[in-house]
Amino acid sequence: IVINDPGKIKQLVDVLHLTKSDRLACDMAWKVTFIKKASRVETGVCKRCVEIRGKHETERFQTPPEFWELVQHIEK
């Protein structure tokens, strides 16, 4: 999923509370790329965690239920 609509990005970011996840591995249901102007953030998303991929590292956070619902809705 590629999201470049500023309204949709804001809606998702507003419900994404970054709480570290203890999960070591996960099968990601979606690859979501957020594009805003010249920047781009790639993530892996599943019902349990969100991976935010940086240049040199990947961090995993718990997926808030509201965020999961919005991702599924935006995909359709």
N, C-alpha and C positions, 0 to 999 in steps of 0.2 A: 504494500500500500504506500503510495506517495501522497503526502499531504502538503500542499502549498497554499491553502486558503488560510489567511491570517485568523479568521474567525474560528475555524475548526481547531487550529493550533492552540489558540488561547483557551478554548473550551476544554481541550485535553490537558493542557498544562495546569489549568486551574484545579483540576481534580487529582493531579499526580503528586502525591505526597511521598517524598523520597525517604523511605524507611529501608535500611539495608536488609537484604535477604541472606539467610544462612545457606540457601541451596547452592550446591556445588555444580550441578548440571541440570539442564532442563531442555525439553523438546519444545522449541518455540513454535507457536501456532502461526504467528505473523511476523513478517519483517516490515517494519514501519519506518519510513524515511520522512523526516520533517524538513522542509526546505523553506527558509525565510531569507529573502534577499540573497546575499552572497554566502550565507552559512547553510550548513546541512548537518543534521544529526540522524544517525542510523541507530535503530533500536531493534531488539527482538522482544516480542511480547507474547506472553501466554497468560492463562488464568491465574497463575501463582507468582510470576515474576516478570520484571521488565529489565532487559539488559541495555545499558547505554554504552555504545561503543565509541571510544575515543581513538586518537591516533596511536597511543602506546598502551592503552589498557581498556578493559571492559569492567564495568561495575554492574552489580545485580541488586535490584530493589524489589520490594513486595509490590504486587499489583493491587491498587485499590479497586474494589468492585465497580465503582462508578467509571473508572478509566477503562476497565475491561468492557463494560457495556457500551461505552462511547466508541471504542475501537471497532467492535462488532457492528455497530450501527453505521459508522462511517464507511466501512468496507462494502456495505450493501448498496 
